[in-house]
């Protein structure tokens, strides 16, 4: 059974936690003792209904303030598919949490309060979804019960959202709109009697039918070596395999490949998975590769097809979301981790600080502050073998690490 990764986003009080809690409730994903605890907590708060948002707000500060602060991962399933939801915060100051929570998502689920319509945070969340190349976006217009289930209100929000989306969406991105009431579970797992004018599928049906990772097999094939397998047994004294995960594309037995950074060419002799030989391996499969020639390969090297060489160099231009209170400035030195490789890097220049509402960029940038997004030029100490993020999400991203604290301070998407 495949797994769909979902990143939720929305402004404060848009009802993300309630929507997720309702999905868990409707799919029978809540244990009896946990449901009883939520019922008791709801009564203690003086509510005449079960506050399902308490299922996802795990931090004490979240429950006290009624907001989401940290990224929570929620798991549930239906007979058709498994789901992992990254419940990301809505506050501007937690933009970095949304970037990390949505970095591996297949779907971005953006909530809009029907009473307030599209607000600045809505623009921000959709912009980040486009920046991260999330192929599917579902806009849930929530709290329809508080606007008398007005179709006019829903259509106005759709038009307002699409006016902005046309500026930033990328080719092939699918955007769906659905009117919901999380509190009463309307249009979540079944149709709503109060909104007969909405004739498309409910939310859960949409999620069950989202195409999953079809683009990964079409991307350039990349295989970073994580471990060299050399058994100590005399029986397998000449056995040498290279273990790792295919991050994108497709590798086949008999295919001619290049080992980077040495540049040596060879042929894939065998591909093994869980001890058995297979003819080909696709993205996200963990395998071992045996080559026809003895090649000097170590952890961090990359095996790629001869016909699909990545770009290489020490000069990187990337869009970076900054995640540290200490600003990023030109001349600063950091560590850049690209895949499993780490290299020292120096910031050469900053440019194009993005205003996510107007989608305009300030060319002159002196520093990059917490949660801001801009273009950065880096010079690395050793060569990086990369692809533009728009062509290969797995091999086109990196993280920036502070050498002194070892904290992750930025996420970069290579241009």
C-alpha positions in Angstrom: 0.0 0.0 0.0 1.5 3.4 -1.0 1.9 6.4 1.3 0.7 9.9 0.5 2.6 12.7 2.3 0.5 15.8 3.0 1.5 19.2 4.3 -1.2 21.3 5.9 -1.0 25.1 6.1 -3.2 28.0 7.1 -3.5 31.1 9.2 -4.2 31.1 12.9 -7.7 29.7 13.7 -8.4 28.5 10.2 -9.1 25.1 11.7 -6.2 22.9 10.6 -6.1 20.9 13.8 -9.9 20.4 13.8 -9.9 19.3 10.2 -7.1 16.7 10.8 -8.8 15.5 14.0 -12.1 15.1 12.2 -10.3 13.0 9.5 -8.8 10.8 12.2 -12.2 10.5 13.8 -14.1 9.7 10.6 -11.6 7.0 9.5 -11.6 5.3 12.9 -8.0 6.1 13.5 -8.4 7.1 17.2 -8.1 4.6 20.0 -11.0 4.5 22.5 -8.8 5.6 25.5 -7.5 8.6 23.5 -11.1 9.6 22.4 -12.2 9.4 26.0 -9.3 11.6 27.1 -10.2 14.2 24.4 -13.9 14.1 25.6 -12.8 14.7 29.2 -10.5 17.6 28.1 -13.3 19.2 26.1 -15.7 19.1 29.1 -13.0 20.6 31.3 -12.8 23.5 28.8 -16.6 24.0 29.1 -17.3 22.9 25.5 -20.5 21.2 24.5 -18.8 19.3 21.7 -15.7 17.1 21.4 -12.7 19.4 20.5 -10.9 17.2 18.0 -8.1 19.7 17.6 -6.7 18.4 20.8 -5.6 15.3 18.9 -2.9 17.2 17.1 -1.9 20.0 19.4 0.5 18.0 21.5 2.6 20.7 23.1 1.3 22.3 26.3 1.8 25.8 24.8 -0.3 24.8 21.8 -3.2 23.6 23.9 -3.1 26.7 26.1 -3.0 29.2 23.2 -5.1 27.2 20.8 -2.4 27.5 18.0 0.0 25.1 16.3 3.7 25.9 17.0 5.7 22.8 16.0 5.4 20.4 13.1 3.3 17.4 14.1 3.3 14.3 12.0 0.0 12.4 12.1 -0.6 8.9 10.6 -3.8 7.3 9.4 -5.0 5.0 6.7 -8.0 3.9 4.7 -8.4 0.6 2.8 -6.9 2.3 -0.3 -3.9 4.3 1.0 -1.8 5.3 4.0 -1.3 8.9 4.9 1.2 11.0 6.7 0.1 14.6 7.5 2.7 17.2 8.5 0.6 19.7 10.5 2.6 22.9 10.1 2.2 26.2 11.9 0.3 29.2 10.5 2.2 32.0 12.1 4.7 34.0 10.0 7.4 33.4 12.6 7.1 29.7 12.0 7.5 29.9 8.2 10.7 27.8 8.6 8.7 25.0 10.2 6.4 25.0 7.2 9.3 24.7 4.8 10.8 21.7 6.6 7.4 20.1 7.1 6.5 20.4 3.4 9.8 19.6 1.9 8.9 16.0 1.1 5.1 16.4 0.6 3.1 15.1 -2.3 0.2 17.4 -1.5 -0.1 20.8 0.0 -3.5 21.3 1.8 -4.1 25.0 2.4 -6.9 26.1 4.7 -8.8 29.4 4.2 -11.3 30.7 6.7 -14.5 31.4 4.7 -15.2 34.5 6.9 -11.7 36.1 6.2 -11.0 34.9 2.7 -7.5 34.9 1.2 -5.0 36.6 3.6 -1.2 37.2 3.6 -0.4 33.9 5.1 -2.4 32.1 2.3 -0.2 33.8 -0.2 2.9 32.8 1.7 1.9 29.2 2.1 1.0 28.8 -1.6 4.2 30.5 -2.7 6.3 28.1 -0.6 4.3 25.2 -2.0 5.3 26.4 -5.5 8.9 27.0 -4.4 9.1 23.4 -3.2 7.5 22.1 -6.4 4.6 20.4 -4.6 2.6 19.0 -7.6 -0.9 19.0 -5.9 -2.6 21.7 -4.0 -6.0 21.3 -2.3 -7.5 24.6 -1.0 -10.0 23.8 1.8 -12.4 26.8 2.3 -13.2 26.0 6.0 -15.9 27.1 8.4 -18.6 27.3 5.7 -21.2 26.8 8.4 -20.3 30.4 9.6 -21.1 32.0 6.3 -24.4 30.1 5.8 -22.8 27.7 3.3 -22.7 30.5 0.7 -21.7 29.4 -2.7 -21.0 33.0 -3.6 -18.5 33.3 -0.8 -16.7 30.1 -1.9 -16.5 31.3 -5.6 -15.1 34.7 -4.6 -12.4 33.0 -2.5 -11.6 30.7 -5.5 -11.3 33.6 -7.9 -9.1 35.6 -5.4 -6.8 32.6 -4.9 -6.5 31.8 -8.6 -5.7 35.4 -9.4 -2.5 35.1 -7.3 -1.9 31.5 -8.4 -1.6 32.5 -12.0 1.5 34.6 -11.1 3.5 31.8 -9.4 2.1 28.3 -10.2 4.3 26.0 -12.3 3.4 24.0 -15.3 1.6 20.8 -14.4 0.6 21.8 -10.9 -3.0 20.7 -10.0 -5.1 23.0 -7.8 -8.4 21.9 -6.4 -10.9 23.7 -4.2 -13.4 22.3 -1.7 -15.8 23.9 0.7 -15.8 22.2 4.1 -16.9 22.5 7.7 -14.3 20.8 9.9 -16.4 21.1 13.0 -19.3 19.1 11.6 -17.3 17.0 9.2 -19.0 18.3 6.0 -17.4 17.4 2.7 -14.5 15.6 4.5 -15.4 11.9 4.1 -18.9 12.3 2.5 -21.1 14.9 0.7 -22.7 17.8 2.6 -26.5 18.2 2.6 -26.0 21.9 3.3 -23.9 22.4 0.2 -25.7 20.5 -2.6 -24.2 23.0 -5.1 -20.8 21.4 -4.6 -20.9 18.2 -6.8 -17.2 17.2 -6.8 -15.6 14.5 -4.5 -15.2 15.0 -0.7 -11.7 15.7 0.7 -10.8 12.1 1.6 -11.7 10.8 -1.9 -9.5 13.5 -3.4 -6.6 12.4 -1.2 -7.1 8.8 -2.1 -6.9 9.5 -5.8 -3.9 11.9 -5.9 -1.3 10.5 -8.4 1.8 9.5 -6.4 5.4 10.2 -7.4 4.9 9.5 -11.1 7.4 12.2 -12.0 10.3 10.6 -10.0 10.9 7.8 -12.6 11.0 10.5 -15.3 13.8 12.5 -13.5 17.5 11.9 -14.2 18.7 8.7 -12.4 20.8 9.4 -9.3 22.3 6.8 -6.9 24.3 8.2 -3.9 26.4 5.5 -2.4 25.8 5.2 1.4 27.7 2.1 2.2 30.3 -0.2 0.6 29.3 -3.9 1.3 32.4 -6.2 1.8 31.4 -9.4 3.7 34.2 -10.8 5.9 33.2 -14.4 5.1 35.8 -16.4 3.1 32.9 -17.6 0.9 32.3 -14.1 -0.4 35.8 -12.7 -0.2 35.6 -11.1 -3.7 32.0 -9.7 -3.2 31.8 -5.9 -3.4 28.5 -4.1 -3.6 27.4 -0.5 -3.2 24.3 0.1 -1.0 22.0 3.1 -1.0 18.7 4.5 -2.1 17.8 5.5 -5.7 16.8 9.1 -5.1 15.3 9.6 -8.6 15.0 8.0 -12.0 15.5 4.3 -12.9 18.6 2.1 -13.0 18.8 -1.1 -15.0 21.0 -4.1 -15.0 23.5 -3.8 -17.9 23.3 0.0 -18.0 26.4 2.0 -18.7 27.2 4.3 -15.7 29.7 6.9 -14.5 31.0 7.1 -11.0 31.4 10.6 -9.6 33.6 12.3 -8.7 36.3 10.0 -10.3 34.5 10.0 -13.7 35.3 6.3 -14.3 32.9 4.4 -16.5 31.6 0.9 -15.9 28.5 -1.2 -16.3 25.9 -2.4 -13.7 26.5 -6.1 -13.4 23.7 -6.9 -10.9 21.1 -5.1 -8.8 20.1 -6.7 -5.5 17.2 -6.0 -3.2 16.7 -7.8 0.1 19.1 -10.5 -1.1 17.5 -11.3 -4.4 18.5 -10.1 -7.9 16.2 -7.6 -9.8 16.4 -6.3 -13.3 15.8 -2.6 -12.5 15.3 -0.3 -9.5 13.3 2.9 -9.4 13.2 6.0 -7.2 12.9 5.4 -3.4 14.0 1.8 -3.6 16.9 0.8 -1.3 19.2 -1.5 -3.2 22.8 -2.8 -3.7 24.6 -2.4 -7.0 27.4 -4.7 -8.2 29.6 -3.3 -11.0 31.5 -5.2 -13.8 34.8 -3.4 -13.1 36.8 -2.8 -9.9 36.3 0.9 -9.3 37.4 2.9 -6.3 34.1 4.0 -4.7 33.4 5.2 -1.2 30.5 6.7 0.8 29.3 9.9 -0.8 30.2 9.0 -4.4 27.3 9.0 -6.9 26.5 6.5 -9.7 24.7 8.0 -12.7 23.9 6.8 -16.2 26.4 7.9 -18.9 23.6 9.7 -20.7 22.3 11.6 -17.7 25.3 13.4 -16.2 24.5 16.1 -13.5 25.9 19.5 -13.4 29.0 20.0 -11.3 30.9 22.9 -9.9 31.9 24.9 -6.8 29.7 27.9 -7.6 26.0 27.5 -6.6 23.2 29.9 -7.1 20.2 28.9 -5.0 17.0 30.2 -3.5 17.3 30.0 0.3 14.8 30.2 3.1 16.7 31.4 6.2 15.9 29.6 9.5 18.1 31.3 12.0 17.7 34.4 14.2 21.2 35.4 13.3 21.0 37.0 9.7 22.8 35.6 6.7 25.2 38.1 5.2 27.7 38.1 2.3 31.0 36.8 3.4 29.6 34.4 5.9 31.0 30.8 6.1 28.9 27.7 6.6 28.6 24.0 5.9 26.5 22.9 3.0 25.1 19.4 3.1 24.0 18.1 -0.3 22.6 14.6 0.0 25.1 12.8 2.2 28.0 15.0 1.3 29.1 18.0 3.4 31.3 20.8 2.2 32.4 24.1 3.6 30.9 27.1 1.7 31.2 30.9 1.7 28.4 33.3 0.8 29.4 35.4 -2.2 26.3 37.5 -2.7 22.6 38.0 -1.8 19.9 39.2 -4.2 16.2 39.1 -5.0 14.6 39.2 -1.6 11.0 38.0 -2.2 7.8 39.7 -1.2 5.4 36.7 -1.2 2.3 38.8 -1.6 3.3 41.0 -4.5 5.7 38.4 -5.9 8.2 41.2 -6.4 11.9 40.9 -5.5 14.2 43.6 -4.1 17.4 43.3 -6.1 19.6 44.9 -3.4 19.8 42.8 -0.2 22.2 43.5 2.7 21.1 40.5 4.8 18.6 37.7 5.0 16.6 37.5 8.2 14.7 34.7 9.9 11.9 33.3 7.6 12.9 35.5 4.6 13.5 34.0 1.1 16.1 35.3 -1.3 18.6 34.2 -3.9 22.1 33.4 -2.6 25.4 32.7 -4.4 27.7 30.2 -2.7 31.3 29.0 -3.3 31.9 25.5 -2.0 35.3 24.0 -1.0 34.7 20.9 -3.1 32.7 20.2 -6.2 29.0 19.5 -5.9 27.2 17.2 -8.4 23.7 18.6 -8.6 20.6 19.2 -10.7 18.4 22.3 -10.7 15.6 21.8 -8.2 13.0 22.4 -10.8 14.3 19.3 -12.7 15.1 17.1 -9.7 13.8 17.8 -6.2 16.0 15.1 -4.6 19.3 16.2 -6.1 18.6 19.9 -6.3 18.2 20.8 -2.6 20.6 21.2 0.3 20.7 22.5 3.9 23.0 25.1 5.4 24.6 24.3 8.8 26.2 26.7 11.2 29.7 25.3 11.9 29.8 26.6 15.5 26.4 25.4 16.7 25.8 22.5 14.2 22.3 23.9 13.8 20.5 23.8 10.5 20.1 27.5 9.6 18.8 27.4 6.0 17.3 25.4 3.2 18.5 25.9 -0.3 16.9 25.1 -3.7 19.5 25.1 -6.5 18.6 27.2 -9.6 
